[in-house]
Amino acid sequence: MGHVMEANAQVNAVVNRPRRKLIIEKQDRLFDVDWSALWEYRELGYILVWRDITVRYKQTAIGVAWVILQPLITMMIFTAIFGIMAKMPSDGIWYPVFSLTALLPWTYFSQAVTRAGESVVVNAKIVSKIYFPRLWLPLAMVVSPLVDFALSMVLLFGLLFYAGIPLTWKILTLPVFVLLAMLTALGLSLFTSAMNAKYRDVGHAIPFVIQIWMYLSPIVYPVSLVPERWRWLYGLNPMAGVIEGFRWALLGRTAPDPIVMAESLVVLVLVIIAGLVYFRQMERQFADII
C-alpha cells in the first residue's frame, strides 16, 4: 500500500510541477494534438509505466515468474488439446513452438488493451483535478506490458534452442512486428479507454471480447487452414498480420500471406486514426463524466 501511495505521489508531483505558461484553447480540428505538451510531460509517462510495473508484482509470492508461467501453461494446454488431441496442423513446425510464437504477441496485446482500457477511470482523481495530456494514460499502459513481453521471450528462445530451430536474418524484422502490435493495441485502447470513462460496461466487456478475438486469430491454427475465398475477410483482423509476421521472423518457414498482411496494415492505420479522433473528442468531457 505504501508503495502505491509513493508512486501516486510521484505522479502528482510531476503534474503539479511549475511549467511554462500554458494556454488552453478550444480545439476544433480532429487531429489537433498538442505534441509539444505530450513531449513536455514525458516524465509523467515514464512514471506511469514504472508505477504499473512495480505495483503489479508488489506482494506477489513468485513475482515476475508469472511472466513465464502464464504463457508456458497456456502453451502446454494448447499443445495437449489442439496439437495432440485435435491434431491441428502447424505448417510442419513443432506445435509447442508454433503456438508459443503466437501466444507471446497475443498475450502482450491482450494485456495492453485490458490495462489501457481502464487507464482513464483508474486515474480519475488526477484527470478531474489538473491538466496534462490525457493521451499519456493509454499510451503508458500500452508500453508497460513490453517488459513482460521481453522477459517471456527468454522462454521462447529457450524452446527454439531445444527444438533445434536456428535463428536467421529474419529476426531483424521482429521489432517491426512488435511495433505493429503496439500500434494495434494503442489504436483499440484509444477507443476503449475513452468509452469506458462514459460507459463502465466497456471495462467488463473488454476481457470477453479479447477472449473471442483470440480464437479469431491464427494462434492455435495456421492461416493456411482458412479457405482461400475467406482469406480477405480474415485479413481484416490486424493481429493476424502481426502473428504471421512473428512466425515468419522467428521460424522463417512460412511466408506471411500477402493478402492478410496488406489488409492488416490498412485496418491498423484506420484504427489508429479513428481511435485518435474519438479520444480527442471525448477527452473534453473526461473531467465532467468520470
LINSULZI-V492905 format. One record per residue. RES is the residue in one small letter. OMEGA is omega as a letter, one per 40 degrees, with the letter a starting at -180 (none if undefined). Layout:
((RES,OMEGA) (RES,OMEGA))
This chain:
((m,i) (g,i) (h,i) (v,i) (m,i) (e,i) (a,i) (n,i) (a,i) (q,i) (v,a) (n,a) (a,a) (v,a) (v,i) (n,a) (r,i) (p,a) (r,i) (r,a) (k,a) (l,i) (i,a) (i,a) (e,i) (k,a) (q,a) (d,a) (r,a) (l,a) (f,a) (d,i) (v,a) (d,a) (w,i) (s,i) (a,i) (l,i) (w,a) (e,a) (y,a) (r,i) (e,i) (l,i) (g,i) (y,a) (i,i) (l,i) (v,a) (w,i) (r,a) (d,a) (i,a) (t,a) (v,a) (r,a) (y,i) (k,i) (q,i) (t,a) (a,a) (i,i) (g,a) (v,i) (a,i) (w,a) (v,i) (i,a) (l,a) (q,i) (p,a) (l,a) (i,i) (t,i) (m,a) (m,i) (i,i) (f,i) (t,a) (a,a) (i,a) (f,a) (g,a) (i,a) (m,a) (a,a) (k,i) (m,i) (p,a) (s,i) (d,i) (g,a) (i,i) (w,a) (y,i) (p,i) (v,a) (f,a) (s,a) (l,i) (t,i) (a,a) (l,a) (l,i) (p,i) (w,i) (t,i) (y,a) (f,a) (s,i) (q,a) (a,a) (v,a) (t,a) (r,a) (a,i) (g,a) (e,a) (s,a) (v,a) (v,a) (v,a) (n,a) (a,a) (k,a) (i,i) (v,a) (s,a) (k,a) (i,i) (y,i) (f,a) (p,a) (r,a) (l,i) (w,a) (l,i) (p,a) (l,i) (a,a) (m,i) (v,a) (v,a) (s,i) (p,i) (l,i) (v,i) (d,i) (f,a) (a,i) (l,a) (s,i) (m,i) (v,i) (l,a) (l,i) (f,i) (g,i) (l,i) (l,i) (f,i) (y,a) (a,i) (g,i) (i,a) (p,i) (l,a) (t,i) (w,a) (k,i) (i,i) (l,i) (t,a) (l,i) (p,i) (v,a) (f,i) (v,i) (l,i) (l,i) (a,i) (m,a) (l,i) (t,i) (a,a) (l,a) (g,i) (l,a) (s,i) (l,i) (f,a) (t,a) (s,i) (a,i) (m,a) (n,i) (a,a) (k,a) (y,a) (r,i) (d,a) (v,i) (g,i) (h,a) (a,a) (i,a) (p,a) (f,i) (v,i) (i,a) (q,i) (i,a) (w,a) (m,a) (y,i) (l,i) (s,a) (p,a) (i,a) (v,i) (y,i) (p,i) (v,a) (s,i) (l,i) (v,i) (p,a) (e,a) (r,i) (w,a) (r,a) (w,i) (l,i) (y,a) (g,i) (l,i) (n,a) (p,i) (m,i) (a,i) (g,i) (v,a) (i,i) (e,i) (g,i) (f,a) (r,i) (w,a) (a,a) (l,a) (l,i) (g,a) (r,a) (t,i) (a,i) (p,i) (d,a) (p,i) (i,a) (v,a) (m,a) (a,i) (e,i) (s,i) (l,i) (v,i) (v,i) (l,i) (v,a) (l,i) (v,i) (i,a) (i,a) (a,i) (g,i) (l,i) (v,a) (y,a) (f,a) (r,i) (q,a) (m,a) (e,a) (r,a) (q,a) (f,a) (a,a) (d,a) (i,a) (i,none))
